[in-house]
Amino acid sequence: MFDFDGTLADSLSALVAITNRLAPEFGFRPTPLAEVEALKGLTARQLIRHSGIPILKIPALLRRVRAELHQYSATIAPCAGMPEIIRALSAQDHRLAVITSNTPEAVQAFLATHQLTDCFLSVDGGGTLFRKGKLIARCLEQHQLAASDAVYVGDEVRDIDAARFAGVRAVSVTWGFNSRAALATMDPDWLVDEPNRLLAIANQL
Ligand SMILES: [Mg+2]
């Protein structure tokens, strides 16, 4: 089971592009993509201070960013190497699903653009953070999978929590929204820097 934003889709680059485009309108400093890596360890509060965005403008900015991300979901680039890995896993008859806090529509648009629709049995999403764990549990039930045969692959610390909530092992990928160091603190079952390693993990299950 895969998370979507930051795991399959390079939403981080898209997010940086959108926020930087809105920077003049909302009165904050744009962030060069090269500096993003260094910001990954910051808390929301520190990020806000770094950007210089006026606090009162944050709710409106978040609404705009969310709407634009949704609007452009079909055109977000995949994370480098991931379409090939997904196709390889699917060709090896691994059963794949997407579980996201984004909307299933956004994921479906992305999958269609990159001809990955047929690789996934199901796409579930929406709702709050807590629901992600429940969606994982429901996905296992739906496809009659044992928790011990499945993993949840995600790019954030909260994905590790969601996996553990559902009793499945957590694979953390380091090319998304959270830093390698932040993920390592949570001691995921696998910490993966290269999409290729996912093939070895899948064949180990
Ligand atoms: Mg993610």
Boltz pocket constraint, residues with backbone or C-beta under 6 A from the ligand:
constraints:
  - pocket:
      binder: B
      contacts: [[A, 3], [A, 4], [A, 5], [A, 6], [A, 7], [A, 154], [A, 155], [A, 156], [A, 176], [A, 177]]
      max_distance: 6.0
